[in-house]
Amino acid sequence: MYSELPAARIVRRLGDSPRQRGSLSGETCPDLFELSDGSFAVIGTDRTDELDAMLPADAARADYERIVVITRDTLLRAKRDIPDA
């Protein structure tokens, strides 16, 4: 189960901070982080209820997983920091 995995730490942000992307209120702050175990953490809007039934037939989501949406701008600005391998 997911909760049994060893804890990872946030190593760095990928892309610009929410403030650099124009979020001055702190209310729209999608973000991407690289973790010490090589995986990535995403802060976004939970849209699981809305999108779950629309997943392609070859996609699956465990009960502990959520479908999280980030803005296109957030991902495009992070692209330069995402490793190729």
C-alpha positions as CSV (number, residue, x, y, z in Angstrom):
1,M,0.0,0.0,0.0
2,Y,1.1,3.6,-0.7
3,S,1.4,4.7,2.9
4,E,4.0,2.0,3.5
5,L,6.5,3.6,1.2
6,P,9.5,5.3,2.8
7,A,9.0,9.1,3.2
8,A,10.6,11.3,0.6
9,R,11.6,14.9,1.0
10,I,11.0,17.8,-1.4
11,V,14.3,18.4,-3.2
12,R,13.3,21.3,-5.5
13,R,10.5,23.1,-7.2
14,L,10.1,22.6,-11.0
15,G,9.5,25.8,-12.9
16,D,8.5,29.1,-11.5
17,S,6.8,29.7,-8.1
18,P,3.1,30.6,-8.1
19,R,4.0,34.2,-7.3
20,Q,6.3,34.3,-10.4
21,R,3.4,33.0,-12.4
22,G,1.1,35.8,-11.2
23,S,-0.6,34.3,-8.2
24,L,-0.6,37.2,-5.7
25,S,-3.5,36.0,-3.6
26,G,-2.2,32.5,-2.8
27,E,-5.5,31.0,-3.9
28,T,-4.4,29.6,-7.3
29,C,-1.1,27.9,-6.5
30,P,-0.6,24.8,-8.6
31,D,3.0,23.6,-8.1
32,L,5.4,20.8,-9.1
33,F,8.2,19.4,-6.9
34,E,10.9,16.8,-7.4
35,L,11.2,14.4,-4.4
36,S,14.4,12.8,-3.0
37,D,13.3,9.4,-4.2
38,G,13.1,10.7,-7.8
39,S,9.3,10.9,-8.0
40,F,7.3,14.1,-8.3
41,A,4.7,15.8,-6.2
42,V,1.9,17.9,-7.6
43,I,-0.2,20.5,-5.9
44,G,-3.3,21.0,-8.0
45,T,-7.1,20.9,-8.0
46,D,-8.7,17.6,-7.1
47,R,-11.0,16.8,-10.0
48,T,-11.3,13.1,-9.3
49,D,-15.1,13.0,-9.0
50,E,-15.5,14.9,-12.3
51,L,-12.8,13.0,-14.4
52,D,-12.7,9.5,-13.0
53,A,-15.5,8.1,-15.3
54,M,-13.8,9.7,-18.3
55,L,-10.5,7.8,-17.9
56,P,-9.5,5.7,-20.9
57,A,-10.3,2.0,-20.7
58,D,-6.5,1.2,-20.2
59,A,-6.2,3.7,-17.3
60,A,-6.8,2.9,-13.6
61,R,-6.8,4.7,-10.3
62,A,-6.4,3.1,-6.9
63,D,-8.7,4.2,-4.1
64,Y,-5.8,6.2,-2.5
65,E,-5.0,8.0,-5.8
66,R,-6.6,11.3,-6.9
67,I,-6.8,13.0,-10.3
68,V,-5.1,16.3,-9.9
69,V,-5.3,19.1,-12.4
70,I,-2.7,21.8,-12.9
71,T,-2.7,24.7,-15.3
72,R,-1.0,24.4,-18.7
73,D,1.2,27.4,-17.8
74,T,2.4,25.6,-14.6
75,L,3.6,22.5,-16.6
76,L,5.1,24.5,-19.5
77,R,7.1,26.6,-17.1
78,A,8.3,23.4,-15.3
79,K,9.4,21.7,-18.5
80,R,12.9,23.2,-18.4
81,D,13.5,21.6,-15.0
82,I,12.1,18.2,-15.8
83,P,14.9,15.7,-16.5
84,D,15.0,13.9,-19.8
85,A,15.9,10.6,-18.0
